Amino acid sequence: MIAVIGLGDWGSKHLATLGSLVGPAEVVGVDDCPDRRSAAEQLGFRTVAAVDQLPEDISSAVVATPTPTHAAIAAPLLEQGVALLVEKPLAADCQEAGQLVRLAELRGVPLMVGHVFLFQRAYARLRETLAGLGPLRTLSIERRTPGLVKRESGAWLELAPHEIATALDLGALADRVDVEPLRRWSVTGVGREDGASGRFTTDSTTVEISCSWLSAVRSRRVWAIAESGQALLVDDGREQWLAVWSGQSTWTRREPIEPTWEDVSGPPPLRTEWESFLAAMHEGGPIRSDGRLGLRVVELLTKGEST
């Protein structure tokens, strides 16, 4: 039995995904909002109002509640041996995130963090391509979304974790990282900011991340410059395309050169994320986007905010 804790925007997506993977009878939703529970029940799911009302045969769960509640919900479940997928970011601060990681390791319980873009087919192709282009020198990520403006949060906290996870997964932030002061802007006056840009540098790589939740359209661009070429991933929320410029001459040629373009669209990454998590849980394999990665994301995320 799998529990979906929190039936809001992302929780409802987890519920639907699991319903198609394992069936509604194997999933139970948790939320203290009667309307959300009613909506889930109309789709055939069983629901309860609180975590302590969950049946005893829960083997895994996703925590899709507001970030400040993650640690308080996740820790007791890890103590009970429940395998967890915790939505990003793993916790509200480094101390809480570290406690969850250590607890999962001590108990030998699978812990995954929901950095869903790492499970996108388009990203997998980008990663494969960059592996053949030599050391990464510059990574520039721009994220725009017509997302929900949240009073208790900000665009950086909501959007940057995915992009920091991408940079870490590509090895761009493997060395000691210097973090420049975060640049924020706001139009609505709601939440911490409507947009923000951060810059991370190591001895060999520069990573720039820009994000905003005030866009009229959904878009994501990941531009990577490596020693022997460049790659650009373009994602409009419906289709994903990858452009590649390969060859050392890319650095010096003055005339524009045409890249090779590839349609790298694929299945919904949330489904792939769950397939990966369930396989790791049942087969004991490695966990993609594990707790250690989630902890490192929180460290860099909060370091950017603190500067």
C-alpha positions as CSV (number, residue, x, y, z in Angstrom):
1,M,0.0,0.0,0.0
2,I,1.3,3.5,-1.0
3,A,0.3,6.7,0.8
4,V,0.1,10.1,-0.9
5,I,0.4,12.6,1.9
6,G,-0.9,16.0,0.8
7,L,-3.5,16.1,-2.0
8,G,-2.8,19.6,-3.3
9,D,-1.5,20.5,-6.7
10,W,1.5,18.1,-6.8
11,G,-0.1,15.5,-4.5
12,S,-3.0,15.1,-6.8
13,K,-0.6,14.5,-9.7
14,H,1.1,11.8,-7.6
15,L,-2.3,10.3,-6.9
16,A,-3.3,10.1,-10.6
17,T,0.1,8.7,-11.6
18,L,0.0,6.0,-9.0
19,G,-3.6,5.2,-9.9
20,S,-2.5,4.4,-13.4
21,L,0.6,2.4,-12.2
22,V,-0.7,0.2,-9.4
23,G,-4.4,1.0,-9.3
24,P,-6.5,3.1,-6.8
25,A,-7.0,0.1,-4.5
26,E,-3.3,0.2,-3.7
27,V,-3.2,3.9,-2.9
28,V,-4.5,5.9,0.1
29,G,-4.5,9.7,0.2
30,V,-3.9,11.8,3.2
31,D,-5.2,15.4,3.6
32,D,-7.0,17.4,6.3
33,C,-9.1,19.2,3.7
34,P,-12.5,17.5,3.2
35,D,-12.9,18.9,-0.4
36,R,-9.5,17.4,-1.5
37,R,-10.4,14.0,0.1
38,S,-13.8,14.1,-1.6
39,A,-12.2,14.8,-5.0
40,A,-9.8,11.8,-4.5
41,E,-12.6,9.5,-3.3
42,Q,-14.6,10.3,-6.4
43,L,-11.7,8.9,-8.4
44,G,-11.9,5.6,-6.4
45,F,-9.1,6.3,-3.9
46,R,-9.4,5.7,-0.2
47,T,-8.5,8.7,2.0
48,V,-7.8,9.6,5.6
49,A,-7.5,13.0,7.3
50,A,-4.1,12.4,9.1
51,V,-1.0,10.3,8.9
52,D,-1.7,8.6,12.1
53,Q,-4.9,7.2,10.5
54,L,-3.0,5.3,7.8
55,P,-3.4,1.5,7.7
56,E,-0.5,-0.5,9.1
57,D,0.3,-2.1,5.8
58,I,1.8,1.1,4.3
59,S,5.1,0.2,2.7
60,S,5.9,3.5,0.9
61,A,4.7,7.0,0.8
62,V,5.2,10.4,-1.0
63,V,5.3,13.5,1.1
64,A,3.8,16.3,-1.0
65,T,3.0,18.8,1.8
66,P,4.4,22.3,2.2
67,T,8.2,22.2,2.7
68,P,8.2,23.3,6.4
69,T,6.2,20.2,7.3
70,H,8.5,17.7,5.5
71,A,10.8,16.7,8.4
72,A,8.0,16.3,11.0
73,I,6.0,14.0,8.6
74,A,9.0,12.1,7.1
75,A,11.0,11.3,10.2
76,P,8.4,9.1,12.0
77,L,7.7,7.2,8.8
78,L,11.4,6.5,8.2
79,E,11.5,5.2,11.8
80,Q,8.7,2.8,11.0
81,G,10.6,1.6,7.9
82,V,8.4,3.2,5.3
83,A,10.2,4.0,2.0
84,L,9.8,7.6,1.2
85,L,9.7,9.9,-1.8
86,V,9.8,13.5,-0.5
87,E,8.9,16.3,-2.8
88,K,11.6,18.9,-3.3
89,P,13.2,20.5,-1.5
90,L,13.9,17.7,1.0
91,A,13.4,19.9,4.0
92,A,13.3,23.6,5.1
93,D,16.9,23.8,6.2
94,C,20.2,21.8,6.2
95,Q,19.8,20.5,9.8
96,E,16.4,18.9,9.1
97,A,17.5,17.6,5.7
98,G,20.6,16.1,7.3
99,Q,18.6,14.4,10.0
100,L,16.3,12.7,7.5
101,V,19.3,11.5,5.4
102,R,21.1,10.1,8.5
103,L,17.9,8.4,9.7
104,A,17.2,6.8,6.4
105,E,20.7,5.5,6.2
106,L,20.6,4.3,9.8
107,R,17.4,2.4,9.2
108,G,18.3,1.2,5.8
109,V,15.1,2.7,4.3
110,P,15.0,4.0,0.7
111,L,14.7,7.8,0.6
112,M,14.2,9.6,-2.7
113,V,13.7,13.4,-3.4
114,G,11.3,14.5,-6.1
115,H,13.6,16.2,-8.5
116,V,11.4,15.2,-11.3
117,F,13.4,16.7,-14.2
118,L,16.1,14.1,-13.6
119,F,13.7,11.5,-14.8
120,Q,12.8,13.3,-18.1
121,R,13.8,11.5,-21.3
122,A,15.0,14.9,-22.7
123,Y,17.3,15.4,-19.7
124,A,18.7,11.8,-20.1
125,R,19.6,12.6,-23.7
126,L,21.3,15.9,-22.6
127,R,23.3,14.0,-20.0
128,E,24.3,11.3,-22.5
129,T,25.4,14.0,-25.0
130,L,27.4,16.0,-22.6
131,A,29.3,12.9,-21.5
132,G,30.9,12.9,-24.9
133,L,31.8,16.6,-25.0
134,G,34.4,16.7,-22.3
135,P,34.5,18.7,-19.1
136,L,31.6,21.1,-18.5
137,R,32.6,24.8,-18.4
138,T,29.4,26.7,-18.2
139,L,25.8,25.8,-17.4
140,S,23.0,28.3,-17.8
141,I,19.4,27.3,-16.8
142,E,16.4,29.5,-17.3
143,R,13.0,28.4,-15.9
144,R,9.7,30.3,-16.4
145,T,6.4,29.0,-15.3
146,P,2.8,30.3,-14.9
147,G,2.9,28.7,-11.5
148,L,0.9,29.4,-8.3
149,V,2.1,32.5,-6.5
150,K,2.5,31.4,-2.9
151,R,2.4,33.8,0.0
152,E,4.5,31.5,2.2
153,S,7.2,30.9,-0.4
154,G,9.0,32.4,-3.3
155,A,10.1,31.7,-6.9
156,W,13.6,30.7,-5.8
157,L,12.5,28.1,-3.2
158,E,9.8,26.7,-5.6
159,L,11.7,26.5,-8.8
160,A,15.5,26.5,-8.2
161,P,15.8,23.1,-6.4
162,H,15.1,21.3,-9.7
163,E,17.8,23.3,-11.5
164,I,20.4,23.0,-8.7
165,A,19.7,19.2,-8.8
166,T,20.4,19.3,-12.5
167,A,23.7,21.1,-12.1
168,L,24.7,18.6,-9.4
169,D,23.7,15.6,-11.4
170,L,25.8,16.9,-14.4
171,G,28.8,17.2,-12.1
172,A,28.9,21.0,-12.6
173,L,29.1,21.6,-8.8
174,A,31.3,18.8,-7.7
175,D,34.1,20.9,-6.3
176,R,34.0,23.6,-3.6
177,V,31.3,26.0,-4.6
178,D,31.2,29.8,-4.2
179,V,27.8,31.4,-4.2
180,E,27.2,35.0,-5.2
181,P,24.4,37.0,-3.6
182,L,21.0,36.1,-4.9
183,R,19.3,38.7,-7.2
184,R,15.6,38.9,-6.5
185,W,12.7,40.9,-8.0
186,S,9.0,41.2,-7.2
187,V,6.0,42.7,-9.0
188,T,3.1,41.2,-7.1
189,G,4.5,41.8,-3.6
190,V,3.3,38.3,-2.7
191,G,5.7,35.9,-1.2
192,R,9.5,36.4,-1.0
193,E,10.0,37.2,-4.7
194,D,8.5,36.7,-8.1
195,G,11.8,35.9,-9.7
196,A,15.4,35.3,-8.8
197,S,18.8,34.6,-10.3
198,G,21.7,32.8,-8.7
199,R,25.3,32.2,-9.7
200,F,27.5,29.3,-8.5
201,T,31.2,29.0,-9.3
202,T,33.8,26.3,-8.8
203,D,37.5,26.4,-10.0
204,S,36.4,25.0,-13.4
205,T,32.7,25.6,-13.9
206,T,30.1,28.5,-13.7
207,V,26.4,27.8,-13.2
208,E,23.8,30.4,-13.6
209,I,20.1,29.8,-12.7
210,S,17.3,32.2,-13.4
211,C,13.7,31.4,-12.4
212,S,10.3,33.2,-12.2
213,W,6.7,32.1,-11.6
214,L,5.2,35.1,-13.4
215,S,5.5,33.9,-17.0
216,A,2.5,33.6,-19.3
217,V,3.9,30.4,-20.7
218,R,5.9,27.4,-19.4
219,S,9.5,27.2,-20.6
220,R,12.8,25.8,-19.6
221,R,16.2,26.2,-21.3
222,V,19.3,24.4,-20.3
223,W,22.4,25.6,-22.1
224,A,25.6,23.7,-21.5
225,I,29.1,24.6,-22.8
226,A,31.7,21.9,-22.5
227,E,35.3,21.6,-23.7
228,S,34.4,20.1,-27.0
229,G,31.0,21.4,-27.8
230,Q,27.7,22.8,-26.7
231,A,24.2,21.6,-26.1
232,L,20.9,23.3,-25.6
233,L,17.7,21.7,-24.2
234,V,14.5,23.6,-25.0
235,D,11.3,22.6,-23.1
236,D,8.0,24.3,-23.6
237,G,6.1,21.9,-21.3
238,R,4.7,20.0,-24.3
239,E,7.7,19.1,-26.4
240,Q,11.4,19.0,-25.8
241,W,14.2,19.5,-28.3
242,L,17.9,19.1,-28.0
243,A,20.4,21.1,-30.2
244,V,24.1,20.0,-30.3
245,W,27.1,21.9,-31.6
246,S,30.1,19.5,-31.4
247,G,33.7,20.1,-32.2
248,Q,36.6,22.2,-30.9
249,S,36.0,24.7,-33.6
250,T,32.8,25.8,-31.9
251,W,35.0,27.9,-29.6
252,T,36.8,30.0,-32.3
253,R,34.6,30.0,-35.5
254,R,33.1,33.5,-36.1
255,E,30.3,32.5,-38.5
256,P,27.2,30.9,-37.0
257,I,27.1,27.1,-37.4
258,E,24.0,25.1,-37.5
259,P,23.4,22.6,-34.7
260,T,21.9,19.1,-35.0
261,W,18.4,19.1,-33.6
262,E,16.7,16.1,-32.1
263,D,13.1,15.7,-30.8
264,V,13.7,14.3,-27.3
265,S,10.1,14.4,-26.0
266,G,9.1,11.4,-23.9
267,P,6.6,10.1,-21.3
268,P,5.6,12.2,-18.3
269,P,8.7,12.3,-16.0
270,L,6.6,11.8,-12.9
271,R,5.6,8.4,-14.1
272,T,9.2,7.5,-14.8
273,E,10.2,8.8,-11.3
274,W,7.7,6.5,-9.7
275,E,8.7,3.5,-11.8
276,S,12.3,4.2,-10.7
277,F,11.4,4.5,-7.1
278,L,9.3,1.4,-7.0
279,A,12.0,-0.6,-8.8
280,A,14.6,0.5,-6.2
281,M,12.2,-0.3,-3.4
282,H,11.3,-3.8,-4.6
283,E,14.6,-4.8,-6.2
284,G,17.1,-3.0,-3.9
285,G,18.8,-1.2,-6.7
286,P,20.4,2.3,-6.6
287,I,18.1,5.3,-5.9
288,R,18.1,8.1,-8.5
289,S,17.9,11.5,-6.8
290,D,18.6,10.1,-3.4
291,G,18.7,11.8,0.0
292,R,22.3,12.8,-0.3
293,L,21.6,14.7,-3.5
294,G,18.5,16.3,-1.8
295,L,20.7,17.4,1.1
296,R,23.2,19.0,-1.2
297,V,20.5,20.8,-3.0
298,V,19.2,22.2,0.3
299,E,22.7,23.3,1.3
300,L,23.2,25.3,-2.0
301,L,19.6,26.6,-2.0
302,T,19.8,28.0,1.5
303,K,23.4,29.3,0.9
304,G,22.1,31.3,-2.0
305,E,19.3,32.8,0.1
306,S,21.6,33.6,3.0
307,T,23.9,35.6,0.8
